Amino acid sequence: MPKRRKANLDAPLQTISATSYITGESRTALRQLCREGRIPHVRRGEGKNATYLINVPLYLKMLDAESNSNIRSEARV
């Protein structure tokens, strides 16, 4: 029986668990960022059973831009 993958790395929209597996960010932090609207996501469903699908390519670009801005600001100090 073949092993089941935790995430399809080619899919642009991933669940919170799959995004956590890919990025190393905690599921709690990702869930909070989705609720605050600070990361690109789509909410599927309503109420407590809603599923957040995170746009991983855009989220990784946001993380990259944030890390680049931190490097530039630390280099000036």
URFEN-V446340 format. One record per residue. N is the residue number from 0. SS is DSSP state (A for helix, B for strand, O for the rest). PSI is psi in whole degrees, -180 to 180 (* if undefined). Layout:
N&SS&PSI ; N&SS&PSI
This chain:
0&O&127 ; 1&O&151 ; 2&O&144 ; 3&O&130 ; 4&O&150 ; 5&O&-30 ; 6&O&146 ; 7&O&105 ; 8&O&-16 ; 9&O&-18 ; 10&O&132 ; 11&O&-34 ; 12&B&125 ; 13&B&153 ; 14&B&171 ; 15&A&-42 ; 16&A&-44 ; 17&A&-40 ; 18&A&-39 ; 19&A&-41 ; 20&A&-40 ; 21&A&-45 ; 22&A&-23 ; 23&O&-2 ; 24&O&147 ; 25&O&152 ; 26&A&-36 ; 27&A&-44 ; 28&A&-43 ; 29&A&-41 ; 30&A&-43 ; 31&A&-42 ; 32&A&-36 ; 33&A&-44 ; 34&A&-37 ; 35&A&-12 ; 36&O&27 ; 37&O&-8 ; 38&O&152 ; 39&O&122 ; 40&B&168 ; 41&B&136 ; 42&B&123 ; 43&B&118 ; 44&O&-179 ; 45&O&159 ; 46&A&-149 ; 47&A&-23 ; 48&A&10 ; 49&O&143 ; 50&B&131 ; 51&B&129 ; 52&B&116 ; 53&B&135 ; 54&B&94 ; 55&A&-44 ; 56&A&-42 ; 57&A&-38 ; 58&A&-41 ; 59&A&-36 ; 60&A&-40 ; 61&A&-43 ; 62&A&-39 ; 63&A&-44 ; 64&A&-39 ; 65&A&-42 ; 66&A&-36 ; 67&A&-39 ; 68&A&-33 ; 69&A&-37 ; 70&A&-44 ; 71&A&-41 ; 72&A&-34 ; 73&A&-29 ; 74&A&-29 ; 75&A&-29 ; 76&O&*
